[in-house]
Amino acid sequence: MQLYGVQSTALRYFLEVARCGSISEASLRLNVAASAVSRQIAKLERDLDCLLFERRACGMVLSEAGHRLAAHARKAQLDAEQVVSEIKELHGLQRGQVRLVSSEGFALDFLPAAIAAFRKRYQGIRFMLEVTAPANATSKVRIGEADLALTFSLSPEREIKVKHTITGAIHAVVSNCHPLATREVVTLAELQAYPIALPQSDTTIRQLFDIACAAQGLYFEPVFTCSAIGPLYRFAMEEGGISLASRMTLHRRVLDNQLKLIPIADEGMQARRIELQSMAGRVLPVAVTVFRDFLIESLVEMT
């Protein structure tokens, strides 16, 4: 059979159910009756002669065939939107939008500075930045809700193209007056003598830190935990204690001599990568491609 057009009702309804995991929630977001959504899904399954969803008590979960169709449909819709966008932008980068998603550390300094520098060249380009956890950042790119993700990664991700990667090794963060500030390298065991401020357990920093400590039988009782990283670094700056970060996250503040970063020698603290990600197989819009290349240049300059 010939696959439905990229803007077909059936595929739009299918993708919304895939996003929501529920026909009833998809119907609310689409503003159509749940029965209409169900009929379109059933029609797709009949035409393709396979089940696209597994019907479970917790909702609708994509089957293997459903995952394949969803990946194709998302790319097709994004490609169609790109064609429309490029037709409107035939006079060069006078208009356009870049949808970014990133871990919080890159939203502190690096991305705002990069966006400001880029817009000095191309003032017609608009940006949307969503800050979220690393795994969710990757997911946003995979389902087409963002063009580019700048995030930490511990392992390869399906349906993701890595455009550039650099080390995301974890460093100790201390004030300029801290007793460890003159050290070239430290160990986790040496950090036990000082108060420590840590992010919550859903971050790659905390996960790798906890794994490395458990492997050595080291125990830390943080004096300060926070769901945002900005307050942790301010705490370190005010000489409240040590925190943890990648070099890229605090690159500007280190250059400005506000904080010191000290490499941690223990195995596992270098396991992270910083990745610039896009959807695998997708041809990016012109504005996104140019900004992607600009970001890669900026990342190279920092390494």
Summary of the structure (lengths in Angstrom):
residues: 303
radius of gyration: 22.7
end to end distance: 50.7
largest distance: 70.6
contacts: 954
relative contact order: 0.14
helix: 44%
strand: 22%
